[in-house]
Amino acid sequence: MAEVRAAHEAYGEVLGITKAHETPAEVAALREPLRELVSAIGDYLLQVVAAVDRERPETIQSARAALAPLDRLRQAAARRAAGKSGKGEPAENDDEEALPEIEPDAPVPDVPQ
């Protein structure tokens, strides 16, 4: 039993699980920068949508082009969450033509406060 205890003690030291770890003095808080990022994206979306004039189709196309990267990011995140594309990589048929057409009259979902 003495050998087993000595082996467990040595193994614990190698794994670094026998002594309490020192916590870093200052841990980076990500909540506030993330809120700022989400707010900035929301401001961008609002400005793009505000620039759309339904009577001028070129403004609609411009808005779609400006929002396409965010839409692709959202779709990729949904695919990863659903586990459809393996290890978080884009699916092979992931191209710009695969994006759904969004009509300007589509209802806007409520945004949580």
Backbone bond lengths (Angstrom), bond angles and torsions (degrees), N, CA, C in turn:
res aa  C-N    CA-C-N  psi(-1)  N-CA   C-N-CA  omega(-1)  CA-C   N-CA-C  phi
1 M - - - 1.455 - - 1.524 110.48 -
2 A 1.313 116.76 -30.86 1.461 119.07 -179.68 1.525 110.29 -63.39
3 E 1.341 116.71 -38.47 1.460 120.64 178.53 1.534 111.64 -66.48
4 V 1.320 116.60 -38.77 1.475 120.95 179.39 1.522 109.36 -65.41
5 R 1.322 117.20 -44.52 1.476 120.86 178.73 1.528 110.81 -62.38
6 A 1.319 116.62 -43.09 1.464 120.46 179.67 1.538 110.13 -64.79
7 A 1.338 116.88 -39.78 1.459 120.66 178.99 1.530 110.45 -66.10
8 H 1.328 117.31 -42.20 1.473 120.97 177.89 1.522 110.85 -63.44
9 E 1.307 116.69 -41.44 1.464 121.03 179.36 1.531 110.66 -63.82
10 A 1.316 116.32 -44.98 1.469 120.53 179.20 1.530 110.39 -65.66
11 Y 1.309 117.05 -40.70 1.458 121.46 179.37 1.529 110.84 -64.31
12 G 1.320 116.86 -41.75 1.463 121.48 177.28 1.511 112.05 -61.97
13 E 1.340 116.58 -39.56 1.465 119.99 178.20 1.522 110.90 -66.89
14 V 1.326 117.21 -40.58 1.463 121.14 178.84 1.524 110.27 -62.73
15 L 1.325 117.21 -41.90 1.470 120.77 179.56 1.524 112.56 -76.84
16 G 1.329 116.60 -14.40 1.453 120.01 -179.80 1.511 113.22 74.56
17 I 1.341 116.63 31.32 1.463 119.27 -177.50 1.527 112.94 -111.74
18 T 1.322 117.64 5.05 1.462 119.35 -178.40 1.518 112.35 -94.12
19 K 1.318 117.79 -17.46 1.460 120.81 -178.74 1.525 109.15 -119.78
20 A 1.319 115.47 148.58 1.464 120.21 178.02 1.519 109.20 -68.34
21 H 1.310 115.89 136.84 1.458 120.97 178.29 1.513 110.10 -83.52
22 E 1.305 114.74 145.23 1.460 119.03 174.96 1.519 108.55 -79.17
23 T 1.315 115.54 132.67 1.464 118.65 177.66 1.517 108.29 -83.81
24 P 1.311 116.83 142.87 1.461 119.09 177.80 1.525 110.50 -58.98
25 A 1.326 115.06 146.81 1.458 119.77 -177.25 1.523 111.18 -60.10
26 E 1.324 116.88 -40.06 1.450 119.93 -177.77 1.526 108.90 -134.21
27 V 1.310 115.67 117.11 1.449 121.24 179.02 1.525 107.87 -95.28
28 A 1.321 115.34 132.44 1.460 119.57 -178.96 1.521 109.86 -67.00
29 A 1.312 116.25 124.14 1.455 121.73 177.16 1.528 108.18 -89.60
30 L 1.307 116.52 124.96 1.451 120.95 -177.41 1.522 113.28 -99.33
31 R 1.311 117.27 -11.28 1.457 119.79 -176.07 1.521 111.95 -60.91
32 E 1.320 118.18 -48.42 1.467 121.18 -177.29 1.528 112.29 -67.37
33 P 1.346 119.89 -47.06 1.468 118.33 176.27 1.533 112.40 -60.53
34 L 1.329 117.08 -35.38 1.457 120.00 178.26 1.525 110.68 -66.05
35 R 1.328 117.18 -41.81 1.469 120.39 176.37 1.524 110.78 -61.26
36 E 1.331 116.81 -41.16 1.461 120.10 179.17 1.528 110.75 -64.24
37 L 1.337 117.06 -40.10 1.458 120.88 177.97 1.527 110.98 -63.30
38 V 1.321 116.38 -47.18 1.464 120.57 179.64 1.527 110.19 -61.52
39 S 1.310 116.98 -39.90 1.467 120.99 178.28 1.523 110.95 -64.84
40 A 1.325 117.27 -42.42 1.467 120.83 179.56 1.534 110.93 -65.07
41 I 1.328 117.10 -40.00 1.462 120.32 177.39 1.524 109.89 -64.84
42 G 1.319 116.91 -41.26 1.462 120.68 177.15 1.517 112.16 -61.85
43 D 1.342 116.49 -42.16 1.467 120.19 177.04 1.527 110.72 -61.87
44 Y 1.333 116.52 -42.33 1.466 121.27 179.01 1.527 110.03 -61.35
45 L 1.330 116.48 -48.15 1.457 120.45 179.74 1.521 111.52 -59.06
46 L 1.317 116.26 -42.83 1.458 120.77 179.89 1.522 111.29 -61.96
47 Q 1.318 117.12 -42.65 1.462 120.77 179.68 1.523 111.45 -65.99
48 V 1.333 116.72 -40.67 1.461 119.57 179.77 1.527 110.19 -65.35
49 V 1.315 116.40 -46.05 1.461 120.27 -179.01 1.529 110.86 -66.20
50 A 1.317 117.48 -36.66 1.464 120.77 179.60 1.526 111.58 -65.98
51 A 1.317 117.63 -23.81 1.457 121.03 -178.85 1.531 112.77 -82.00
52 V 1.339 117.44 -5.62 1.459 120.88 -178.05 1.525 109.90 -81.42
53 D 1.328 114.32 131.41 1.460 122.10 173.38 1.518 106.02 -117.69
54 R 1.323 117.65 114.79 1.469 121.34 -174.61 1.519 112.93 -60.48
55 E 1.304 117.39 -21.34 1.466 120.64 -179.62 1.524 111.91 -86.96
56 R 1.332 116.93 -5.44 1.469 121.34 178.83 1.524 108.57 -121.86
57 P 1.332 116.76 98.09 1.475 120.81 -175.88 1.525 113.80 -57.46
58 E 1.331 118.09 -28.81 1.465 118.91 -179.47 1.532 111.76 -64.69
59 T 1.336 117.66 -28.18 1.467 119.45 178.07 1.520 110.69 -72.42
60 I 1.335 115.83 -32.86 1.467 120.23 177.92 1.526 109.45 -67.70
61 Q 1.322 116.41 -46.10 1.467 120.48 179.11 1.527 110.74 -62.85
62 S 1.309 116.42 -39.99 1.462 120.51 178.84 1.532 110.97 -63.16
63 A 1.325 116.01 -42.46 1.469 120.02 178.92 1.519 110.70 -65.37
64 R 1.328 116.87 -41.77 1.468 119.61 177.64 1.521 111.15 -60.22
65 A 1.327 115.81 -42.50 1.468 119.52 179.66 1.532 110.74 -65.43
66 A 1.327 116.74 -39.48 1.465 120.48 -178.89 1.526 111.70 -69.05
67 L 1.322 117.06 -31.54 1.461 121.02 -177.02 1.529 113.32 -94.48
68 A 1.328 118.02 -7.31 1.471 121.52 -177.55 1.529 113.15 -57.13
69 P 1.351 120.16 -43.45 1.472 117.97 179.48 1.528 112.89 -61.77
70 L 1.310 117.10 -37.89 1.469 119.73 178.38 1.522 110.60 -68.81
71 D 1.316 116.72 -36.74 1.455 120.18 178.62 1.525 110.57 -66.76
72 R 1.338 117.36 -41.55 1.470 120.51 177.34 1.531 110.72 -63.26
73 L 1.325 117.01 -39.50 1.467 120.85 178.11 1.524 110.29 -63.45
74 R 1.322 116.93 -43.26 1.455 121.38 179.10 1.526 110.75 -63.67
75 Q 1.332 116.70 -42.94 1.463 120.14 179.04 1.520 111.49 -65.50
76 A 1.317 117.28 -40.88 1.468 120.48 178.59 1.518 110.98 -63.42
77 A 1.329 116.30 -40.30 1.465 120.03 178.55 1.521 110.35 -65.09
78 A 1.321 117.08 -39.10 1.465 120.39 178.58 1.523 110.72 -65.91
79 R 1.343 116.79 -40.26 1.470 119.91 178.22 1.525 110.69 -64.89
80 R 1.345 116.81 -42.95 1.467 119.39 178.95 1.517 110.46 -62.28
81 A 1.336 116.67 -41.56 1.458 120.24 -179.87 1.531 110.90 -64.94
82 A 1.319 116.21 -33.91 1.465 120.35 179.74 1.518 111.81 -83.51
83 G 1.353 117.37 -12.35 1.458 121.23 178.72 1.520 113.07 73.41
84 K 1.321 117.42 24.52 1.461 120.27 -176.01 1.520 113.48 -83.57
85 S 1.325 118.41 -20.68 1.468 118.46 -174.66 1.522 112.25 -116.66
86 G 1.299 117.55 28.68 1.460 119.56 175.31 1.503 113.29 80.57
87 K 1.316 116.70 -123.99 1.456 122.36 -172.90 1.519 112.29 -94.84
88 G 1.311 117.71 46.00 1.448 120.46 176.17 1.507 114.27 79.93
89 E 1.331 117.48 7.58 1.452 120.28 179.50 1.516 109.03 -89.65
90 P 1.342 116.87 151.87 1.458 118.30 179.29 1.519 111.31 -63.05
91 A 1.307 115.33 147.29 1.454 119.96 177.40 1.520 109.11 -67.45
92 E 1.340 116.29 157.66 1.458 120.33 -176.92 1.523 112.42 -63.06
93 N 1.314 117.65 -32.97 1.456 120.79 -178.19 1.528 111.94 -92.93
94 D 1.322 117.69 22.53 1.463 122.40 -178.42 1.525 109.16 -82.58
95 D 1.312 116.20 95.35 1.450 119.36 177.66 1.517 109.32 -136.88
96 E 1.316 115.68 172.78 1.458 120.95 -174.60 1.524 111.81 -64.58
97 E 1.352 118.35 -31.59 1.453 120.36 179.62 1.523 111.42 -68.50
98 A 1.324 117.86 -21.70 1.456 121.15 -178.42 1.522 112.29 -77.53
99 L 1.321 118.08 -8.25 1.455 120.70 179.34 1.524 110.23 -68.49
100 P 1.320 117.59 139.11 1.455 118.74 179.28 1.524 110.71 -72.32
101 E 1.311 114.90 149.80 1.456 119.61 175.55 1.525 107.71 -78.34
102 I 1.306 115.97 128.06 1.458 121.08 -179.92 1.520 107.99 -109.67
103 E 1.292 115.20 125.17 1.458 120.47 -178.83 1.520 109.94 -83.82
104 P 1.336 117.17 144.53 1.468 120.11 179.07 1.517 113.24 -61.32
105 D 1.334 117.36 -23.26 1.456 120.66 -178.65 1.527 113.22 -88.66
106 A 1.332 117.34 3.59 1.452 120.80 -179.39 1.521 110.11 -62.83
107 P 1.338 118.20 138.65 1.467 119.66 -179.68 1.517 111.54 -66.02
108 V 1.311 115.59 145.01 1.455 121.59 179.58 1.523 108.35 -95.66
109 P 1.355 117.95 127.03 1.462 119.36 -179.85 1.522 110.90 -69.69
110 D 1.336 114.64 156.05 1.460 120.22 177.71 1.523 109.43 -66.98
111 V 1.322 116.00 142.54 1.455 122.49 179.26 1.517 107.78 -102.84
112 P 1.359 117.74 124.97 1.464 119.29 178.67 1.513 111.07 -66.26
113 Q 1.296 116.27 144.48 1.475 121.05 -178.33 1.494 110.82 -85.96
